[in-house]
Amino acid sequence: MKKSNIAMLVVFFAIMLGVGFYCRKSAKGVNGFVLGGREVGPWLTAFAFGTSYFSAVIFVGYAGKFGWNFGLASTWIGLGNAFIGSLLAWSVLGRRTRIMTHHLGSKTMPDFFGLRFDSKPLKFLSAIIVFIFLIPYTASLYNGLSRLFTMAFPGIEYTWCVIAMSVLTGIYVLVGGYMATAINDFIQGIFMIFGILAVIVAVLNQNGGFMGSMEALADK
């Protein structure tokens, strides 16, 4: 592996860990660790949601698999995710949920359901649902990210990529809590935006412009 690639990895890991230790003061107590003291602004919240929702699952699984297999028709899946899964969900539920969770003093969604409906069984059931479905989701994220790393850095084995990503994420989350996660997601979101723009420019240049790209996608 080239020295420049190693340097990029070292800088990336250093930034992630540095943010985690920088946010350590914000992770004192349950409220600070889970909610960042309720001081995470809208931009950090939006990027935290976007980079988690539109991450390896979308860029590798959806764009790489469905985009290749179905071509232009798969655009409808992306539009559905953007307008229904993101815009509609946040415009309808976002502000209301924040006001209610603040009013009830709840720190997690299971805690919110339990307090809102005064039901411990509902709190327990929602926690079980989150726990069960978070496992395959997290596994798919690490799978996609690790495969990207093995493609970008051929000298690193897949297993070591999974371990490195798990350890790195665990450290800055445990040290800095939600605030560290939000800031790191914001930084990664900026990289993702530039990456998307670079892919679009490359596709347009390769296919002779917008119409040529559309025709190439329609042929898939």
Salt bridges, closest charged atoms under 4 A:
ASP111 OD1 - LYS123 NZ 3.74
